[in-house]
Every structure is written in C-alpha cells, then in structure tokens.
Amino acid sequence: MAASLFALGLNHQTAPLAVRERVVFHVERLHDALGELKRDLAQEAAILSTCNRTELYVTGEMRGETPSALASWLAQYHRLSATELQPYLYTLPSDRAVRHAFRVAAGLDSMVLGEPQILGQMKQAARAAESAGTLGALLHRLFQRSFAVAKEVRSTTRIGAASVSIAAAAVKLAARIFPSLKDQSVLLIGAGEMIELAATHFAAQAPARITVANRTLERAARLAARFNARAIELRSLAEHLHEHDIVVSCTASSLPILGKGLVERALRARRRRPMFMVDLAVPRDIEQEAGELDDVFLYTLDDLAGIVAANLDARRSSLEQAEAIIDAQVGRFMQWMQLREGAPLIRALREGADAARREELARALKALQRGEDPAKVLEALSHALTGKLMHGPTQTLSDILARLQRKP
C-alpha cells in the first residue's frame, strides 16, 4: 500500500498556554523523539514545535487507529493522559494536512497573521527530521512545497504588510519613532494574552532586550522564557524603567501602574532620550499626564484601534488572495501524490512488458535457428507480444465495466 500523509497537533487556537507548554519538544530531545515515531508509528516523521504549536507530520499506511495511536504517543511522551490531551488536538489526513502545512508556512494560521518567523521554524523542523533520518521523499516534498507557497504568498499579496492586531499596530507606531527596533529595549508589563501577543510581535523585530514585569515573578518568568527575555517583579519597576525605550502595559490593576512622577524620573535618568509607551489596559495602567511630558510618546487602546480598523480591508483582500494561492497549490500537490502512488504500478507494468519481450524474443530466435520462415516467426512474435501486453489492461477494463453494469 502506498504511504499516506497525516498531521496531528494543537496550537494557540485549540489549546491554552498551560497545555501548549506541556507538549513542547525541546531541541536536545527532538532527535530521539523522531526516531521513536518512525520506529513505532510511521515511515516518515517530522515534528514542528514552537511556543504556539506542536504538530506531528507523518507518512505511512494509515489505518483507522492511526490518529488515536499518534495522540496516545504524544500524550505518553510528555507524561500526560490521552484523555487530558484529546480535547485540544486536531487530526488532518491527506489534502487537509497539505493545506494546513501550506497555511502554517504562509503565516495564515499564526497568532500574528502573516508573521514570517514560522517559516524559519518549519525549515528547522525539516532539517531536524533530515538529520534524524526520518525525512523521506513525501515529507521532503511537502516541506519544500510549503516553503515555495509561503514565498509566493508573501511576494504576491500584502498579507504581512498591514497591522492586523493591536499589538502589531504598536510595533508599527514604535517603528515611526525609532529608526531600528533592533537597537531598542522593550519592557512588557503584565503576563496576560495581550502582553503575550505584544511579546510575539516585538520579538519578531529582534530588539536588543525584552523584559517582562509582572506582580507574580513566576508568571513573568514563564512568558519571558519563550522569548529569551528577562523577568522582573512589578515592584521593581522604579529601578528598571529608565533602561527601556519601549514600554507596553496591560494589567488588571484598578489603579495606574506608572504615574507621571515615576516616568519623569526615568526620563531624567535617560538624559531625555525618548520613551514610546503603549497602554492597552482598561482602566489605564499609565497616568494620562505622563503623556504630556516632553520625550514621551504615549498611545492608548483607542489610538491603536483606529490604525487596526484602517487596515482591515487590506487584510481581508490579502487573505482571500493567499487562500486562493493555497487552494491551487494543494490541488497540484495532491496530483503529484496520486502520480506517485501510481508509480509502482507503472514500474510493474514496464517490468512485465520487458519480461514478455525477452521471453518472446528468445522464442523467436530459437525458431529462426531451426530454419523456420522469418516472416512467420515475426508474425508469431507480434501476435504473442500483443496478447501478453494487452492481457492485463483488458482484464482490468472488463472488471470495471462489469462493476458499472451491476450498479443500479
């Protein structure tokens, strides 16, 4: 039976962070995990593991129990019960797996629509599988086509150009104030979903440093670990605020976290170097008066919402274009898979035909050696070859016609 393609996983849309962080495959264990997958469950295997998703891509003779076997393996590997993990998993066979891989590579399935980092992470997953000896012809083709589709989407649409979230808009505004965000230090206050999204956006710009401040240091440390950032407690803000060029705050505090006086002292320590501040909290985390200070650029949730609204139409248009590209490419990939599945049959037909040719040629040569009439020998050779070459196809066609006639 020809190998089929299958994907299983969870992501930021199906599972909360508390679940996602429990099924991460760390780099140092990835090689062994891939080997185990191939040995026990698959012909080929690749694992894509990021802060927002863990996905298994496998090929093999897929049977009804394959999804549950993969789910059980994933749970067992991470010391979870299968029932605990099952509600968060998606299972994608055949063309659905291909479509998903293409959408992931193009950034259409990301927390940040159109973000480019996932493409690099997919390339790393392919390299890891190749290094482990688990990347065969089918998965190699899938990943290479995924990379090509992502390139086509980015070069022919504006899927990554428009700000499509509050956090993305914050990055766009920061880029207007600082020539390069790679030279800036970013302070994120809070550890909820909005700050998580902001961290994803700012980390994509590779700033000089990211710091996460939260009332609970443990929560700050968990988020900081995902972005190679530093974690501090909220109460130490006064000591560290001046170190940062960009401040994004979103907590559930009922009172402001940053007052005008605290910001003023930070500016003096910074020798009047500008500070870009984004307050995403309701009620506000940063006193409105702080925005009146020279060298402070303070934006609220409403300010950023206007930027996002202006880009909605561009996003919808680009998304439709990107999905159309992916639809076409999925069709082409499935055609390739069908042709690939027929290759063994074609090879067998060619080998059978060549065997018949050799057999009949040997028989004809013997007849000529016995002195038989060459014309009659050639006539017999042609009839014998025609009969042998047509036997298989005509038998198959007869079977198909017979089945069609039996149908009501």
C-alpha positions, -999 to +999 in steps of 0.1 A: +000+000+000+013+035-009+022+058+020-004+084+030+001+117+047-012+127+081-009+156+106-019+158+142-013+186+167-025+215+187-020+253+185-029+286+201-064+284+187-072+250+202-052+249+234-043+274+261-007+282+270-009+260+301-014+230+278+009+241+249+038+245+272+034+209+284+039+193+249+069+213+237+097+192+222+130+206+233+158+207+208+180+183+227+153+156+227+139+161+192+163+136+175+152+107+198+116+116+196+117+115+158+134+081+159+108+067+182+080+080+160+095+063+129+103+031+147+068+026+162+043+046+141+054+060+108+075+056+077+085+092+077+081+118+105+087+155+113+079+175+144+071+212+144+073+226+179+071+263+187+056+284+215+023+285+197+020+249+182+032+213+184+025+193+153+034+158+141+037+152+103+039+115+094+035+092+065+027+055+065-001+030+058-028+050+076-055+029+093-085+038+114-065+036+146-036+059+134-049+092+148-055+077+183-022+060+182-004+092+174-024+111+201-016+084+226+021+086+217+022+124+220+005+122+254+026+094+267+058+111+256+050+142+276+037+122+306+000+132+301-031+111+299-046+107+264-080+119+277-064+150+291-048+160+258-075+148+233-099+178+236-072+202+222-060+181+193-068+183+156-063+154+132-057+162+095-055+134+068-043+137+032-052+170+015-063+186+048-027+180+061-012+195+030-035+226+032-026+231+068+011+229+062+008+254+034-012+278+056+012+274+085+042+282+064+025+313+049+016+326+083-021+323+079-025+300+109-003+322+132-013+342+162+001+372+142-014+369+107+013+368+081+043+367+105+074+353+089+091+336+119+070+304+115+086+298+081+121+296+097+107+273+124+093+250+097+127+249+079+143+240+112+118+212+117+126+198+082+164+200+089+159+182+122+139+154+106+165+151+078+193+149+104+174+122+124+169+102+092+131+105+093+125+128+064+116+107+033+106+117-002+070+126+006+076+148+036+106+164+019+084+173-010+057+186+014+081+209+032+097+222+001+064+230-015+053+247+018+083+270+016+076+278-021+039+285-013+049+308+015+073+327-008+045+331-034+020+343-008+044+369+005+056+381-029+021+384-045+000+396-015+003+421+013-006+396+040+023+407+062+022+444+054-008+457+072-012+458+110-040+433+118-039+435+156-035+460+184-001+445+192+010+448+155-001+484+154+020+491+184+051+478+166+042+499+136+040+531+157+072+523+175+090+520+141+079+556+134+098+568+164+129+547+164+150+541+132+155+505+141+138+484+168+169+461+168+187+488+190+159+493+215+150+477+248+113+466+254+095+464+287+063+444+288+042+449+319+017+421+326+016+385+315-019+380+300-029+373+264-025+408+252+011+410+265+017+376+251+007+388+217+027+420+221+057+399+230+053+379+198+052+410+177+081+428+193+103+397+195+098+393+157+117+426+153+147+412+173+151+441+198+182+445+219+164+432+250+130+423+263+119+425+299+087+411+313+074+426+346+045+411+365+032+410+400+039+373+401+075+366+391+068+330+382+043+340+355+067+367+342+094+341+340+073+316+321+064+342+294+100+356+294+115+321+288+096+318+255+112+349+241+147+347+257+137+377+278+144+388+314+117+386+341+113+411+370+087+418+397+063+447+393+075+463+425+110+468+410+097+489+381+111+521+395+146+506+394+144+494+358+120+517+339+148+540+327+165+511+310+138+507+284+129+526+252+096+510+246+070+502+273+038+482+267+015+477+297-017+457+301-026+445+336-058+441+355-049+467+381-076+491+392-051+519+397-023+532+374+010+513+375+031+541+361+025+576+374+037+609+359+064+612+386+079+578+380+080+584+343+096+618+349+124+603+370+130+577+343+134+604+317+160+623+337+180+590+341+177+585+304+191+621+297+159+629+278+161+601+253+125+594+241+103+567+255+075+551+235+047+539+258+016+519+249-012+515+275-035+486+265-053+483+298-088+493+308-088+511+332-054+526+322-021+515+336-003+547+327-014+581+340-027+603+312-005+632+325+026+611+317+019+615+280+021+653+284+058+651+293+084+660+266+100+630+250+072+606+260+050+592+232+020+576+249-007+558+230-039+542+244-060+513+232-083+537+213-053+552+194-042+518+182-077+506+174-080+533+147-049+520+130-062+485+130-096+495+116-079+513+087-061+481+077-090+456+080-099+459+043-063+453+032-061+423+054-093+407+041-082+413+005-048+398+011-062+368+030-085+359+001-056+361-023-034+340-001-062+313+003-067+312-035-030+306-040-030+278-014-061+262-029-043+259-063-011+246-048-029+220-027-045+207-059-011+204-076+004+186-046-024+161-045-020+154-082+017+147-075+008+123-047-016+105-070+010+101-097+035+090-070+011+063-058+007+050-094+045+048-099+049+012-085+021+000-108+037+017-138+070+002-129+055-032-126+038-029-160+071-019-176+089-047-159+062-072-170+063-059-206+101-062-207+100-097-194+074-107-220+096-090-247+126-110-237+107-143-235+091-139-269+124-127-285+142-158-272+114-180-286+117-162-320+154-166-321+152-203-315+126-206-342+149-188-367+178-210-357+156-241-365+152-226-400+116-216-398+103-189-422+113-155-408+080-139-419+060-165-400+084-161-369+079-123-369+041-127-373+040-151-343+063-128-323+040-098-329+008-118-320+024-132-288+036-097-277+002-081-284-016-108-265+007-106-234+009-068-234-029-064-237-040-091-213-036-071-180-052-038-192-082-056-210-088-077-179-089-046-157-112-028-181-135-058-182-137-058-144-145-021-143-173-024-169-187-054-151-189-034-118-206-005-136-232-028-151-241-042-117-248-008-103-285+002-102 
